[in-house]
Amino acid sequence: MKMPFELVPAYGGSYSPEEYIRLIRSGERNIRSVRIQPPQLGKPGFGSLRVEYRTPVYRAPSSE
């Protein structure tokens, strides 16, 4: 018997600028707030956007 797929609630997430634009264009209306996380000195990239959801989004646990 296979075990059921376990999902955990996510109350927010960190998105790259490209991912955030895709999220907004998809018509997502579950966003409570967005904070800009500036890039860190000496590291490549343009920073990220920290999104807080109105209601939790259920996702598979990360394998970290």
PDBQT receptor file of N, H, CA, C and O in Angstrom, charges set to zero:
ATOM      1  N   MET A   1       0.848  -1.182   0.000  1.00  0.00    +0.000 N 
ATOM      2  CA  MET A   1       0.000   0.000   0.000  1.00  0.00    +0.000 C 
ATOM      3  C   MET A   1       0.890   1.241   0.000  1.00  0.00    +0.000 C 
ATOM      4  O   MET A   1       1.831   1.347   0.787  1.00  0.00    +0.000 OA
ATOM      5  N   LYS A   2       0.584   2.152  -0.871  1.00  0.00    +0.000 N 
ATOM      6  H   LYS A   2      -0.180   2.066  -1.510  1.00  0.00    +0.000 HD
ATOM      7  CA  LYS A   2       1.357   3.392  -0.934  1.00  0.00    +0.000 C 
ATOM      8  C   LYS A   2       0.921   4.334   0.175  1.00  0.00    +0.000 C 
ATOM      9  O   LYS A   2      -0.253   4.396   0.537  1.00  0.00    +0.000 OA
ATOM     10  N   MET A   3       1.884   5.060   0.699  1.00  0.00    +0.000 N 
ATOM     11  H   MET A   3       2.838   5.009   0.404  1.00  0.00    +0.000 HD
ATOM     12  CA  MET A   3       1.592   6.051   1.726  1.00  0.00    +0.000 C 
ATOM     13  C   MET A   3       0.991   7.287   1.062  1.00  0.00    +0.000 C 
ATOM     14  O   MET A   3       1.368   7.638  -0.056  1.00  0.00    +0.000 OA
ATOM     15  N   PRO A   4       0.060   7.945   1.745  1.00  0.00    +0.000 N 
ATOM     16  CA  PRO A   4      -0.506   9.169   1.160  1.00  0.00    +0.000 C 
ATOM     17  C   PRO A   4       0.559  10.257   1.043  1.00  0.00    +0.000 C 
ATOM     18  O   PRO A   4       1.516  10.300   1.817  1.00  0.00    +0.000 OA
ATOM     19  N   PHE A   5       0.378  11.102   0.093  1.00  0.00    +0.000 N 
ATOM     20  H   PHE A   5      -0.399  11.067  -0.535  1.00  0.00    +0.000 HD
ATOM     21  CA  PHE A   5       1.306  12.198  -0.142  1.00  0.00    +0.000 C 
ATOM     22  C   PHE A   5       1.098  13.250   0.937  1.00  0.00    +0.000 C 
ATOM     23  O   PHE A   5      -0.006  13.774   1.080  1.00  0.00    +0.000 OA
ATOM     24  N   GLU A   6       2.135  13.567   1.695  1.00  0.00    +0.000 N 
ATOM     25  H   GLU A   6       3.033  13.141   1.579  1.00  0.00    +0.000 HD
ATOM     26  CA  GLU A   6       2.027  14.523   2.788  1.00  0.00    +0.000 C 
ATOM     27  C   GLU A   6       2.271  15.941   2.282  1.00  0.00    +0.000 C 
ATOM     28  O   GLU A   6       3.262  16.198   1.598  1.00  0.00    +0.000 OA
ATOM     29  N   LEU A   7       1.374  16.854   2.616  1.00  0.00    +0.000 N 
ATOM     30  H   LEU A   7       0.569  16.645   3.172  1.00  0.00    +0.000 HD
ATOM     31  CA  LEU A   7       1.518  18.257   2.256  1.00  0.00    +0.000 C 
ATOM     32  C   LEU A   7       1.648  19.085   3.527  1.00  0.00    +0.000 C 
ATOM     33  O   LEU A   7       1.043  18.767   4.551  1.00  0.00    +0.000 OA
ATOM     34  N   VAL A   8       2.433  20.140   3.452  1.00  0.00    +0.000 N 
ATOM     35  H   VAL A   8       2.924  20.398   2.620  1.00  0.00    +0.000 HD
ATOM     36  CA  VAL A   8       2.607  21.041   4.591  1.00  0.00    +0.000 C 
ATOM     37  C   VAL A   8       2.165  22.438   4.185  1.00  0.00    +0.000 C 
ATOM     38  O   VAL A   8       2.355  22.841   3.038  1.00  0.00    +0.000 OA
ATOM     39  N   PRO A   9       1.570  23.187   5.128  1.00  0.00    +0.000 N 
ATOM     40  CA  PRO A   9       1.133  24.542   4.786  1.00  0.00    +0.000 C 
ATOM     41  C   PRO A   9       2.312  25.504   4.668  1.00  0.00    +0.000 C 
ATOM     42  O   PRO A   9       3.235  25.474   5.482  1.00  0.00    +0.000 OA
ATOM     43  N   ALA A  10       2.271  26.345   3.660  1.00  0.00    +0.000 N 
ATOM     44  H   ALA A  10       1.521  26.370   2.998  1.00  0.00    +0.000 HD
ATOM     45  CA  ALA A  10       3.273  27.401   3.480  1.00  0.00    +0.000 C 
ATOM     46  C   ALA A  10       2.545  28.737   3.609  1.00  0.00    +0.000 C 
ATOM     47  O   ALA A  10       1.590  29.008   2.881  1.00  0.00    +0.000 OA
ATOM     48  N   TYR A  11       3.005  29.563   4.540  1.00  0.00    +0.000 N 
ATOM     49  H   TYR A  11       3.781  29.343   5.131  1.00  0.00    +0.000 HD
ATOM     50  CA  TYR A  11       2.368  30.858   4.780  1.00  0.00    +0.000 C 
ATOM     51  C   TYR A  11       3.038  31.985   4.014  1.00  0.00    +0.000 C 
ATOM     52  O   TYR A  11       2.603  33.134   4.087  1.00  0.00    +0.000 OA
ATOM     53  N   GLY A  12       4.084  31.666   3.288  1.00  0.00    +0.000 N 
ATOM     54  H   GLY A  12       4.438  30.732   3.229  1.00  0.00    +0.000 HD
ATOM     55  CA  GLY A  12       4.796  32.654   2.488  1.00  0.00    +0.000 C 
ATOM     56  C   GLY A  12       5.866  31.977   1.669  1.00  0.00    +0.000 C 
ATOM     57  O   GLY A  12       6.102  30.777   1.805  1.00  0.00    +0.000 OA
ATOM     58  N   GLY A  13       6.506  32.743   0.824  1.00  0.00    +0.000 N 
ATOM     59  H   GLY A  13       6.314  33.718   0.714  1.00  0.00    +0.000 HD
ATOM     60  CA  GLY A  13       7.559  32.195  -0.001  1.00  0.00    +0.000 C 
ATOM     61  C   GLY A  13       8.447  33.292  -0.533  1.00  0.00    +0.000 C 
ATOM     62  O   GLY A  13       8.079  34.467  -0.521  1.00  0.00    +0.000 OA
ATOM     63  N   SER A  14       9.611  32.908  -0.996  1.00  0.00    +0.000 N 
ATOM     64  H   SER A  14       9.909  31.954  -1.006  1.00  0.00    +0.000 HD
ATOM     65  CA  SER A  14      10.568  33.843  -1.563  1.00  0.00    +0.000 C 
ATOM     66  C   SER A  14      10.648  33.585  -3.066  1.00  0.00    +0.000 C 
ATOM     67  O   SER A  14      10.889  32.456  -3.491  1.00  0.00    +0.000 OA
ATOM     68  N   TYR A  15      10.452  34.613  -3.856  1.00  0.00    +0.000 N 
ATOM     69  H   TYR A  15      10.257  35.531  -3.510  1.00  0.00    +0.000 HD
ATOM     70  CA  TYR A  15      10.399  34.490  -5.307  1.00  0.00    +0.000 C 
ATOM     71  C   TYR A  15      11.428  35.400  -5.967  1.00  0.00    +0.000 C 
ATOM     72  O   TYR A  15      11.715  36.491  -5.474  1.00  0.00    +0.000 OA
ATOM     73  N   SER A  16      11.973  34.942  -7.075  1.00  0.00    +0.000 N 
ATOM     74  H   SER A  16      11.739  34.056  -7.475  1.00  0.00    +0.000 HD
ATOM     75  CA  SER A  16      12.829  35.808  -7.891  1.00  0.00    +0.000 C 
ATOM     76  C   SER A  16      11.902  36.804  -8.595  1.00  0.00    +0.000 C 
ATOM     77  O   SER A  16      10.695  36.569  -8.660  1.00  0.00    +0.000 OA
ATOM     78  N   PRO A  17      12.438  37.905  -9.122  1.00  0.00    +0.000 N 
ATOM     79  CA  PRO A  17      11.582  38.857  -9.832  1.00  0.00    +0.000 C 
ATOM     80  C   PRO A  17      10.800  38.204 -10.977  1.00  0.00    +0.000 C 
ATOM     81  O   PRO A  17       9.633  38.535 -11.189  1.00  0.00    +0.000 OA
ATOM     82  N   GLU A  18      11.424  37.281 -11.716  1.00  0.00    +0.000 N 
ATOM     83  H   GLU A  18      12.372  37.011 -11.544  1.00  0.00    +0.000 HD
ATOM     84  CA  GLU A  18      10.736  36.618 -12.825  1.00  0.00    +0.000 C 
ATOM     85  C   GLU A  18       9.581  35.740 -12.328  1.00  0.00    +0.000 C 
ATOM     86  O   GLU A  18       8.497  35.731 -12.912  1.00  0.00    +0.000 OA
ATOM     87  N   GLU A  19       9.836  34.999 -11.232  1.00  0.00    +0.000 N 
ATOM     88  H   GLU A  19      10.716  35.007 -10.758  1.00  0.00    +0.000 HD
ATOM     89  CA  GLU A  19       8.794  34.134 -10.670  1.00  0.00    +0.000 C 
ATOM     90  C   GLU A  19       7.634  34.967 -10.125  1.00  0.00    +0.000 C 
ATOM     91  O   GLU A  19       6.473  34.582 -10.258  1.00  0.00    +0.000 OA
ATOM     92  N   TYR A  20       7.951  36.108  -9.511  1.00  0.00    +0.000 N 
ATOM     93  H   TYR A  20       8.895  36.421  -9.402  1.00  0.00    +0.000 HD
ATOM     94  CA  TYR A  20       6.912  36.971  -8.963  1.00  0.00    +0.000 C 
ATOM     95  C   TYR A  20       6.027  37.534 -10.076  1.00  0.00    +0.000 C 
ATOM     96  O   TYR A  20       4.805  37.582  -9.933  1.00  0.00    +0.000 OA
ATOM     97  N   ILE A  21       6.631  37.955 -11.169  1.00  0.00    +0.000 N 
ATOM     98  H   ILE A  21       7.623  37.917 -11.285  1.00  0.00    +0.000 HD
ATOM     99  CA  ILE A  21       5.846  38.469 -12.294  1.00  0.00    +0.000 C 
ATOM    100  C   ILE A  21       4.923  37.387 -12.831  1.00  0.00    +0.000 C 
ATOM    101  O   ILE A  21       3.761  37.657 -13.132  1.00  0.00    +0.000 OA
ATOM    102  N   ARG A  22       5.438  36.141 -12.955  1.00  0.00    +0.000 N 
ATOM    103  H   ARG A  22       6.382  35.922 -12.710  1.00  0.00    +0.000 HD
ATOM    104  CA  ARG A  22       4.591  35.026 -13.410  1.00  0.00    +0.000 C 
ATOM    105  C   ARG A  22       3.441  34.781 -12.436  1.00  0.00    +0.000 C 
ATOM    106  O   ARG A  22       2.319  34.512 -12.864  1.00  0.00    +0.000 OA
ATOM    107  N   LEU A  23       3.707  34.871 -11.125  1.00  0.00    +0.000 N 
ATOM    108  H   LEU A  23       4.619  35.089 -10.777  1.00  0.00    +0.000 HD
ATOM    109  CA  LEU A  23       2.684  34.665 -10.108  1.00  0.00    +0.000 C 
ATOM    110  C   LEU A  23       1.586  35.725 -10.232  1.00  0.00    +0.000 C 
ATOM    111  O   LEU A  23       0.402  35.397 -10.165  1.00  0.00    +0.000 OA
ATOM    112  N   ILE A  24       1.963  36.975 -10.410  1.00  0.00    +0.000 N 
ATOM    113  H   ILE A  24       2.925  37.242 -10.464  1.00  0.00    +0.000 HD
ATOM    114  CA  ILE A  24       0.988  38.060 -10.539  1.00  0.00    +0.000 C 
ATOM    115  C   ILE A  24       0.173  37.916 -11.828  1.00  0.00    +0.000 C 
ATOM    116  O   ILE A  24      -1.044  38.100 -11.817  1.00  0.00    +0.000 OA
ATOM    117  N   ARG A  25       0.836  37.592 -12.921  1.00  0.00    +0.000 N 
ATOM    118  H   ARG A  25       1.824  37.442 -12.930  1.00  0.00    +0.000 HD
ATOM    119  CA  ARG A  25       0.132  37.448 -14.206  1.00  0.00    +0.000 C 
ATOM    120  C   ARG A  25      -0.812  36.255 -14.226  1.00  0.00    +0.000 C 
ATOM    121  O   ARG A  25      -1.745  36.224 -15.029  1.00  0.00    +0.000 OA
ATOM    122  N   SER A  26      -0.588  35.272 -13.358  1.00  0.00    +0.000 N 
ATOM    123  H   SER A  26       0.169  35.297 -12.705  1.00  0.00    +0.000 HD
ATOM    124  CA  SER A  26      -1.463  34.100 -13.310  1.00  0.00    +0.000 C 
ATOM    125  C   SER A  26      -2.806  34.427 -12.646  1.00  0.00    +0.000 C 
ATOM    126  O   SER A  26      -3.710  33.591 -12.632  1.00  0.00    +0.000 OA
ATOM    127  N   GLY A  27      -2.934  35.628 -12.104  1.00  0.00    +0.000 N 
ATOM    128  H   GLY A  27      -2.199  36.306 -12.116  1.00  0.00    +0.000 HD
ATOM    129  CA  GLY A  27      -4.191  36.035 -11.485  1.00  0.00    +0.000 C 
ATOM    130  C   GLY A  27      -4.285  35.644 -10.018  1.00  0.00    +0.000 C 
ATOM    131  O   GLY A  27      -5.380  35.600  -9.458  1.00  0.00    +0.000 OA
ATOM    132  N   GLU A  28      -3.157  35.361  -9.394  1.00  0.00    +0.000 N 
ATOM    133  H   GLU A  28      -2.268  35.396  -9.849  1.00  0.00    +0.000 HD
ATOM    134  CA  GLU A  28      -3.131  34.964  -7.983  1.00  0.00    +0.000 C 
ATOM    135  C   GLU A  28      -3.662  36.110  -7.120  1.00  0.00    +0.000 C 
ATOM    136  O   GLU A  28      -3.159  37.230  -7.199  1.00  0.00    +0.000 OA
ATOM    137  N   ARG A  29      -4.683  35.830  -6.292  1.00  0.00    +0.000 N 
ATOM    138  H   ARG A  29      -5.091  34.919  -6.228  1.00  0.00    +0.000 HD
ATOM    139  CA  ARG A  29      -5.274  36.853  -5.422  1.00  0.00    +0.000 C 
ATOM    140  C   ARG A  29      -5.119  36.510  -3.951  1.00  0.00    +0.000 C 
ATOM    141  O   ARG A  29      -5.823  37.066  -3.107  1.00  0.00    +0.000 OA
ATOM    142  N   ASN A  30      -4.207  35.603  -3.634  1.00  0.00    +0.000 N 
ATOM    143  H   ASN A  30      -3.636  35.152  -4.320  1.00  0.00    +0.000 HD
ATOM    144  CA  ASN A  30      -4.014  35.154  -2.266  1.00  0.00    +0.000 C 
ATOM    145  C   ASN A  30      -2.844  35.872  -1.591  1.00  0.00    +0.000 C 
ATOM    146  O   ASN A  30      -2.345  35.395  -0.571  1.00  0.00    +0.000 OA
ATOM    147  N   ILE A  31      -2.405  36.987  -2.126  1.00  0.00    +0.000 N 
ATOM    148  H   ILE A  31      -2.811  37.374  -2.954  1.00  0.00    +0.000 HD
ATOM    149  CA  ILE A  31      -1.235  37.678  -1.599  1.00  0.00    +0.000 C 
ATOM    150  C   ILE A  31      -1.664  38.747  -0.593  1.00  0.00    +0.000 C 
ATOM    151  O   ILE A  31      -2.457  39.635  -0.907  1.00  0.00    +0.000 OA
ATOM    152  N   ARG A  32      -1.119  38.642   0.628  1.00  0.00    +0.000 N 
ATOM    153  H   ARG A  32      -0.475  37.921   0.883  1.00  0.00    +0.000 HD
ATOM    154  CA  ARG A  32      -1.401  39.639   1.663  1.00  0.00    +0.000 C 
ATOM    155  C   ARG A  32      -0.404  40.788   1.593  1.00  0.00    +0.000 C 
ATOM    156  O   ARG A  32      -0.796  41.955   1.624  1.00  0.00    +0.000 OA
ATOM    157  N   SER A  33       0.893  40.460   1.497  1.00  0.00    +0.000 N 
ATOM    158  H   SER A  33       1.211  39.512   1.472  1.00  0.00    +0.000 HD
ATOM    159  CA  SER A  33       1.907  41.509   1.437  1.00  0.00    +0.000 C 
ATOM    160  C   SER A  33       3.140  41.000   0.702  1.00  0.00    +0.000 C 
ATOM    161  O   SER A  33       3.361  39.796   0.569  1.00  0.00    +0.000 OA
ATOM    162  N   VAL A  34       3.936  41.958   0.230  1.00  0.00    +0.000 N 
ATOM    163  H   VAL A  34       3.757  42.936   0.339  1.00  0.00    +0.000 HD
ATOM    164  CA  VAL A  34       5.178  41.648  -0.487  1.00  0.00    +0.000 C 
ATOM    165  C   VAL A  34       6.269  42.554   0.069  1.00  0.00    +0.000 C 
ATOM    166  O   VAL A  34       6.084  43.766   0.180  1.00  0.00    +0.000 OA
ATOM    167  N   ARG A  35       7.416  41.953   0.419  1.00  0.00    +0.000 N 
ATOM    168  H   ARG A  35       7.566  40.968   0.329  1.00  0.00    +0.000 HD
ATOM    169  CA  ARG A  35       8.576  42.719   0.880  1.00  0.00    +0.000 C 
ATOM    170  C   ARG A  35       9.746  42.443  -0.056  1.00  0.00    +0.000 C 
ATOM    171  O   ARG A  35       9.977  41.303  -0.459  1.00  0.00    +0.000 OA
ATOM    172  N   ILE A  36      10.466  43.479  -0.390  1.00  0.00    +0.000 N 
ATOM    173  H   ILE A  36      10.278  44.405  -0.063  1.00  0.00    +0.000 HD
ATOM    174  CA  ILE A  36      11.633  43.341  -1.258  1.00  0.00    +0.000 C 
ATOM    175  C   ILE A  36      12.836  42.971  -0.414  1.00  0.00    +0.000 C 
ATOM    176  O   ILE A  36      13.141  43.643   0.572  1.00  0.00    +0.000 OA
ATOM    177  N   GLN A  37      13.523  41.897  -0.801  1.00  0.00    +0.000 N 
ATOM    178  H   GLN A  37      13.275  41.352  -1.602  1.00  0.00    +0.000 HD
ATOM    179  CA  GLN A  37      14.769  41.502  -0.151  1.00  0.00    +0.000 C 
ATOM    180  C   GLN A  37      15.897  41.892  -1.096  1.00  0.00    +0.000 C 
ATOM    181  O   GLN A  37      16.066  41.260  -2.139  1.00  0.00    +0.000 OA
ATOM    182  N   PRO A  38      16.673  42.920  -0.755  1.00  0.00    +0.000 N 
ATOM    183  CA  PRO A  38      17.724  43.390  -1.666  1.00  0.00    +0.000 C 
ATOM    184  C   PRO A  38      18.809  42.330  -1.858  1.00  0.00    +0.000 C 
ATOM    185  O   PRO A  38      18.960  41.431  -1.032  1.00  0.00    +0.000 OA
ATOM    186  N   PRO A  39      19.557  42.442  -2.949  1.00  0.00    +0.000 N 
ATOM    187  CA  PRO A  39      20.649  41.485  -3.178  1.00  0.00    +0.000 C 
ATOM    188  C   PRO A  39      21.739  41.663  -2.126  1.00  0.00    +0.000 C 
ATOM    189  O   PRO A  39      21.917  42.744  -1.566  1.00  0.00    +0.000 OA
ATOM    190  N   GLN A  40      22.466  40.571  -1.871  1.00  0.00    +0.000 N 
ATOM    191  H   GLN A  40      22.322  39.692  -2.326  1.00  0.00    +0.000 HD
ATOM    192  CA  GLN A  40      23.571  40.625  -0.926  1.00  0.00    +0.000 C 
ATOM    193  C   GLN A  40      24.847  40.963  -1.678  1.00  0.00    +0.000 C 
ATOM    194  O   GLN A  40      25.076  40.481  -2.788  1.00  0.00    +0.000 OA
ATOM    195  N   LEU A  41      25.678  41.800  -1.059  1.00  0.00    +0.000 N 
ATOM    196  H   LEU A  41      25.492  42.192  -0.158  1.00  0.00    +0.000 HD
ATOM    197  CA  LEU A  41      26.930  42.194  -1.697  1.00  0.00    +0.000 C 
ATOM    198  C   LEU A  41      27.809  40.984  -1.977  1.00  0.00    +0.000 C 
ATOM    199  O   LEU A  41      27.957  40.100  -1.134  1.00  0.00    +0.000 OA
ATOM    200  N   GLY A  42      28.379  40.958  -3.151  1.00  0.00    +0.000 N 
ATOM    201  H   GLY A  42      28.259  41.676  -3.836  1.00  0.00    +0.000 HD
ATOM    202  CA  GLY A  42      29.288  39.889  -3.523  1.00  0.00    +0.000 C 
ATOM    203  C   GLY A  42      28.612  38.648  -4.080  1.00  0.00    +0.000 C 
ATOM    204  O   GLY A  42      29.294  37.714  -4.504  1.00  0.00    +0.000 OA
ATOM    205  N   LYS A  43      27.276  38.619  -4.088  1.00  0.00    +0.000 N 
ATOM    206  H   LYS A  43      26.722  39.377  -3.743  1.00  0.00    +0.000 HD
ATOM    207  CA  LYS A  43      26.554  37.464  -4.618  1.00  0.00    +0.000 C 
ATOM    208  C   LYS A  43      25.821  37.877  -5.892  1.00  0.00    +0.000 C 
ATOM    209  O   LYS A  43      25.338  39.004  -6.001  1.00  0.00    +0.000 OA
ATOM    210  N   PRO A  44      25.740  36.962  -6.849  1.00  0.00    +0.000 N 
ATOM    211  CA  PRO A  44      25.042  37.301  -8.097  1.00  0.00    +0.000 C 
ATOM    212  C   PRO A  44      23.531  37.379  -7.879  1.00  0.00    +0.000 C 
ATOM    213  O   PRO A  44      23.005  36.807  -6.924  1.00  0.00    +0.000 OA
ATOM    214  N   GLY A  45      22.846  38.087  -8.764  1.00  0.00    +0.000 N 
ATOM    215  H   GLY A  45      23.274  38.551  -9.539  1.00  0.00    +0.000 HD
ATOM    216  CA  GLY A  45      21.392  38.147  -8.705  1.00  0.00    +0.000 C 
ATOM    217  C   GLY A  45      20.874  39.526  -8.367  1.00  0.00    +0.000 C 
ATOM    218  O   GLY A  45      21.635  40.455  -8.098  1.00  0.00    +0.000 OA
ATOM    219  N   PHE A  46      19.554  39.635  -8.388  1.00  0.00    +0.000 N 
ATOM    220  H   PHE A  46      18.935  38.880  -8.607  1.00  0.00    +0.000 HD
ATOM    221  CA  PHE A  46      18.885  40.909  -8.166  1.00  0.00    +0.000 C 
ATOM    222  C   PHE A  46      18.048  40.911  -6.900  1.00  0.00    +0.000 C 
ATOM    223  O   PHE A  46      17.152  41.743  -6.759  1.00  0.00    +0.000 OA
ATOM    224  N   GLY A  47      18.322  39.994  -5.970  1.00  0.00    +0.000 N 
ATOM    225  H   GLY A  47      19.050  39.318  -6.085  1.00  0.00    +0.000 HD
ATOM    226  CA  GLY A  47      17.525  39.926  -4.757  1.00  0.00    +0.000 C 
ATOM    227  C   GLY A  47      16.285  39.086  -4.990  1.00  0.00    +0.000 C 
ATOM    228  O   GLY A  47      16.199  38.342  -5.967  1.00  0.00    +0.000 OA
ATOM    229  N   SER A  48      15.317  39.212  -4.077  1.00  0.00    +0.000 N 
ATOM    230  H   SER A  48      15.387  39.817  -3.283  1.00  0.00    +0.000 HD
ATOM    231  CA  SER A  48      14.098  38.427  -4.211  1.00  0.00    +0.000 C 
ATOM    232  C   SER A  48      12.942  39.192  -3.591  1.00  0.00    +0.000 C 
ATOM    233  O   SER A  48      13.120  40.262  -3.008  1.00  0.00    +0.000 OA
ATOM    234  N   LEU A  49      11.759  38.623  -3.730  1.00  0.00    +0.000 N 
ATOM    235  H   LEU A  49      11.614  37.755  -4.203  1.00  0.00    +0.000 HD
ATOM    236  CA  LEU A  49      10.549  39.210  -3.164  1.00  0.00    +0.000 C 
ATOM    237  C   LEU A  49       9.946  38.208  -2.199  1.00  0.00    +0.000 C 
ATOM    238  O   LEU A  49       9.676  37.067  -2.573  1.00  0.00    +0.000 OA
ATOM    239  N   ARG A  50       9.732  38.627  -0.959  1.00  0.00    +0.000 N 
ATOM    240  H   ARG A  50       9.952  39.554  -0.655  1.00  0.00    +0.000 HD
ATOM    241  CA  ARG A  50       9.140  37.770   0.063  1.00  0.00    +0.000 C 
ATOM    242  C   ARG A  50       7.639  38.000   0.067  1.00  0.00    +0.000 C 
ATOM    243  O   ARG A  50       7.176  39.099   0.375  1.00  0.00    +0.000 OA
ATOM    244  N   VAL A  51       6.874  36.965  -0.274  1.00  0.00    +0.000 N 
ATOM    245  H   VAL A  51       7.249  36.072  -0.523  1.00  0.00    +0.000 HD
ATOM    246  CA  VAL A  51       5.421  37.056  -0.391  1.00  0.00    +0.000 C 
ATOM    247  C   VAL A  51       4.778  36.387   0.813  1.00  0.00    +0.000 C 
ATOM    248  O   VAL A  51       5.144  35.270   1.179  1.00  0.00    +0.000 OA
ATOM    249  N   GLU A  52       3.816  37.074   1.431  1.00  0.00    +0.000 N 
ATOM    250  H   GLU A  52       3.519  37.981   1.134  1.00  0.00    +0.000 HD
ATOM    251  CA  GLU A  52       3.026  36.496   2.518  1.00  0.00    +0.000 C 
ATOM    252  C   GLU A  52       1.620  36.256   1.976  1.00  0.00    +0.000 C 
ATOM    253  O   GLU A  52       1.010  37.151   1.390  1.00  0.00    +0.000 OA
ATOM    254  N   TYR A  53       1.105  35.023   2.178  1.00  0.00    +0.000 N 
ATOM    255  H   TYR A  53       1.601  34.296   2.653  1.00  0.00    +0.000 HD
ATOM    256  CA  TYR A  53      -0.218  34.647   1.658  1.00  0.00    +0.000 C 
ATOM    257  C   TYR A  53      -1.318  34.961   2.659  1.00  0.00    +0.000 C 
ATOM    258  O   TYR A  53      -1.078  34.990   3.866  1.00  0.00    +0.000 OA
ATOM    259  N   ARG A  54      -2.536  35.197   2.151  1.00  0.00    +0.000 N 
ATOM    260  H   ARG A  54      -2.731  35.173   1.170  1.00  0.00    +0.000 HD
ATOM    261  CA  ARG A  54      -3.714  35.387   3.011  1.00  0.00    +0.000 C 
ATOM    262  C   ARG A  54      -4.102  34.070   3.676  1.00  0.00    +0.000 C 
ATOM    263  O   ARG A  54      -4.327  34.016   4.885  1.00  0.00    +0.000 OA
ATOM    264  N   THR A  55      -4.176  33.022   2.881  1.00  0.00    +0.000 N 
ATOM    265  H   THR A  55      -3.993  33.067   1.899  1.00  0.00    +0.000 HD
ATOM    266  CA  THR A  55      -4.452  31.684   3.393  1.00  0.00    +0.000 C 
ATOM    267  C   THR A  55      -3.286  30.784   2.993  1.00  0.00    +0.000 C 
ATOM    268  O   THR A  55      -2.664  31.021   1.958  1.00  0.00    +0.000 OA
ATOM    269  N   PRO A  56      -2.975  29.769   3.777  1.00  0.00    +0.000 N 
ATOM    270  CA  PRO A  56      -1.815  28.930   3.470  1.00  0.00    +0.000 C 
ATOM    271  C   PRO A  56      -1.958  28.202   2.132  1.00  0.00    +0.000 C 
ATOM    272  O   PRO A  56      -3.057  27.849   1.703  1.00  0.00    +0.000 OA
ATOM    273  N   VAL A  57      -0.830  27.997   1.503  1.00  0.00    +0.000 N 
ATOM    274  H   VAL A  57       0.063  28.283   1.851  1.00  0.00    +0.000 HD
ATOM    275  CA  VAL A  57      -0.741  27.227   0.262  1.00  0.00    +0.000 C 
ATOM    276  C   VAL A  57      -0.084  25.913   0.648  1.00  0.00    +0.000 C 
ATOM    277  O   VAL A  57       0.973  25.915   1.279  1.00  0.00    +0.000 OA
ATOM    278  N   TYR A  58      -0.688  24.797   0.283  1.00  0.00    +0.000 N 
ATOM    279  H   TYR A  58      -1.547  24.795  -0.230  1.00  0.00    +0.000 HD
ATOM    280  CA  TYR A  58      -0.152  23.485   0.668  1.00  0.00    +0.000 C 
ATOM    281  C   TYR A  58       0.804  22.981  -0.394  1.00  0.00    +0.000 C 
ATOM    282  O   TYR A  58       0.487  22.950  -1.583  1.00  0.00    +0.000 OA
ATOM    283  N   ARG A  59       2.001  22.581   0.071  1.00  0.00    +0.000 N 
ATOM    284  H   ARG A  59       2.259  22.606   1.037  1.00  0.00    +0.000 HD
ATOM    285  CA  ARG A  59       3.056  22.120  -0.815  1.00  0.00    +0.000 C 
ATOM    286  C   ARG A  59       3.696  20.850  -0.259  1.00  0.00    +0.000 C 
ATOM    287  O   ARG A  59       3.585  20.542   0.928  1.00  0.00    +0.000 OA
ATOM    288  N   ALA A  60       4.363  20.128  -1.143  1.00  0.00    +0.000 N 
ATOM    289  H   ALA A  60       4.453  20.378  -2.107  1.00  0.00    +0.000 HD
ATOM    290  CA  ALA A  60       5.138  18.963  -0.701  1.00  0.00    +0.000 C 
ATOM    291  C   ALA A  60       6.342  19.458   0.088  1.00  0.00    +0.000 C 
ATOM    292  O   ALA A  60       6.930  20.479  -0.269  1.00  0.00    +0.000 OA
ATOM    293  N   PRO A  61       6.721  18.757   1.148  1.00  0.00    +0.000 N 
ATOM    294  CA  PRO A  61       7.886  19.189   1.935  1.00  0.00    +0.000 C 
ATOM    295  C   PRO A  61       9.148  19.162   1.091  1.00  0.00    +0.000 C 
ATOM    296  O   PRO A  61       9.323  18.284   0.246  1.00  0.00    +0.000 OA
ATOM    297  N   SER A  62      10.024  20.125   1.322  1.00  0.00    +0.000 N 
ATOM    298  H   SER A  62       9.883  20.839   2.008  1.00  0.00    +0.000 HD
ATOM    299  CA  SER A  62      11.286  20.182   0.561  1.00  0.00    +0.000 C 
ATOM    300  C   SER A  62      12.220  19.089   1.068  1.00  0.00    +0.000 C 
ATOM    301  O   SER A  62      12.108  18.645   2.210  1.00  0.00    +0.000 OA
ATOM    302  N   SER A  63      13.123  18.669   0.225  1.00  0.00    +0.000 N 
ATOM    303  H   SER A  63      13.214  19.030  -0.703  1.00  0.00    +0.000 HD
ATOM    304  CA  SER A  63      14.029  17.580   0.583  1.00  0.00    +0.000 C 
ATOM    305  C   SER A  63      15.358  18.101   1.105  1.00  0.00    +0.000 C 
ATOM    306  O   SER A  63      16.400  17.511   0.820  1.00  0.00    +0.000 OA
ATOM    307  N   GLU A  64      15.348  19.177   1.853  1.00  0.00    +0.000 N 
ATOM    308  H   GLU A  64      14.502  19.656   2.085  1.00  0.00    +0.000 HD
ATOM    309  CA  GLU A  64      16.575  19.775   2.401  1.00  0.00    +0.000 C 
ATOM    310  C   GLU A  64      17.029  19.040   3.617  1.00  0.00    +0.000 C 
ATOM    311  O   GLU A  64      18.044  19.401   4.213  1.00  0.00    +0.000 OA
TER     312      GLU A  64
